[in-house]
Amino acid sequence: MKERLVKGTNLVEVVRMLRAHQHDRVLPGLGPWEQDLLKKRVSKSTWYSLQIFESLLQVAHRYVLDGSESAAQNMGRMFARSMMAEPATKLVCTPGNPEQSIIKAFGLWREHFNFGEVAVLPHVNADAKHGVRVRITSYPDMSATHGQTIMGWSREIATQAGATGIVHQVEERPWMHNSALTYTLHWNAVAPGPG
């Protein structure tokens, strides 16, 4: 099996968060590679080990934030906003079309991770609310932190595209002995665009 790698764009905000809190208190759980990254510049175009990314993500979630599901989701939302603010970003929302925005965003998965498979399809629930169903496979050891971060990331994309009243429902979780992460996002309405 080839080494699983994560693009540096995913590490930038995590490293920035850890650096900001490193001066306030000692952050446990950082190995030599992780400590070295906190001292150096993270290259957005370089590929890094999933293990290092996961380690940094866990430390940020547990020791900088409060370790809750909502904290991990908020971290994902912050990552999405940061990625969309980049000057040369490919992560662009289509105003008034959250479904298409999420589908396009997850279409960039392979530019950020060299493993895992993603399928995103439009989904209407029993209340006739529009939304999407996201399924990530070939990543059976996904942590709860990374899974919740991904859900928050996609929720922020929907919000930026105009979705309001967003709710999500998790169907499968790798950290609960499922083989995939599967969840739906639904929204009440789409806010009108500018003009």
N, C-alpha and C positions, 0 to 999 in steps of 0.2 A: 504494500500500500504506500502510495506517495505521501510525502509530508504535507500536512494540511496547513495552508498559509492564509494570512489575512493582510490585506493592503493597508499601508500606513495611514490612509485616510481614516480608518476605524480607530487607530490608536491615539491620534492627535488630541482629541478632547479628553480622553481618559488620562493621558499623561499630564495634560494641562491641569486637570482637576487634582491629581495626586500631588503635583509640584506645589500647587497653591496651599495644600493642607500639610505638606511634609514639614514645613517650618513650625507649625502649631503643635504637632505631636509626632511621635514615632509611628510609622505605618508598618505593622507586622505583616509577615507573609510575603515579603518581597525578596526574591532570590537575587543572585548576582546579576543575571541578565536584565531583570526588571529594574534593579537599582541603577544599572548602567544606562538604561534608556531614559531614566528620569534626569540624568546628568547631560544627556546629549540631545541633539535636535532629531526629532522623528521625521523621517522622510515620507511624505505622503505617497510617493510613487514606489517605495520599497515594499517588498513582501516580508512579513514577519511571521513567526511561528504562532499557530493558533494557541498553543500552550501558554506563551507569553501574554498574548492578548487576553486570554481567559483569566490568567493570574491577575493582571492589572485590573480587569473589570471586576473581579471578585473583591479585591482590596478596596477599590473605590466604592463599591456597593455596601460593603460591610463596615468600613471604618471612616469613610468620608460622609456617606449617606446613612440612613437608618436601617438598611438591610431588608426593607419591606418590598412587596411586589410593586406597590405604587412608586416607590423610589426608583426601582429598576426601570419602570415604564417612563417615569419622568426623565431619567437619564437618556433613554432612547429618543424621547421627544427633543431633548436638548441636542443630541447628536444630529437629528434630522434638520433642525433649524440651522445648525452650524454648517452642515454640508450644503444646504440650499443657499447659504450666504456666500459660499466660495465663488470668486469671480468666474472661473472656468468650469463651473459645475455642470454635470449632465443631469443632476437631480433637479428637475423642474416640474412644478405642478401645473396642471391645466385648470385654470379658474372655472369653477362651476361643474367640474367633472372629477369628483374624488375617485370614482372607480377606475377611470383611465389613468389618473395620476398614480395610484397605487400599483396598477399593473405595469406601467412604464418604470416606476421606481424599482420594483423587484426584478424587472428585466435587466437591471444593472448588477444583479447579484454576483455574476462571475467576474466582474471587474473589481470586486471587493473580497471575494472568497474563492479559493481554487477547489472547493469541495461543496457538496450539498446540491440538491436539486429543488427548485421552487416552481410551484404552480399557483397561479392566482386567477380566479374566475369570478365574474360578476355573480352575486348571490342575493336573492330576494327572500326575506324570512316570512313567517306566517302572518305578520302584521303588514305585509306588503312594503316593508322598508327596504330601500336599496342598500347594497353593500357589496362586500367581496368575501370570498373564502380563500384563505392562504394556507398552503400546505408545503412544509419544508421537510424533505426526506434526505436520506443518506447522510444524516448527522445525528446518529442515535445517542451520542453522549453529550448532547447539548445541555448546558446547565440551565437551571431555572432563571438565573440572572440574565444570561444571554437571551433566552426565550422571551422573557418579559421586556427586555430592552428592544428586541425586534418588534414586539407588539406595540410598544410606545412609539417607536420610529414610524411604523405604518399609520398609527393613529394621528400623529402630527402631520403626516403628508395629507391625509384626508382633511384635517382641519385647515391646512394651508390652501387646499383646493376648494374650501367653502362648506364642508360638511359640518352640521351642527347636531347636537344631541347624540353623539357617537356612543355606542355600546359595543362591547366585544364579548364573545363567548368562546372559551377554549374547549375544543373537542378532544384533542390528544396532546400529551406532553411527554417528551422523551425522559424528563426527570421523574416521571411517574410511571415508568416501565412501558411506555408506548414507543413505537418505532419512529414516530414523526411528530412534528409540531403542526397542529392543525387548529385554526381559529377563524372566526368570522368577525367582521366589523360591519355594523349597520348604523345608519344615521336617519334622523327624522326628516331633515330637509337640507337643501343646499342654499347657503346664503347668496343673495344676488351679487353679481360682480360689480365692479366700479362702473359708474356711468349712469 
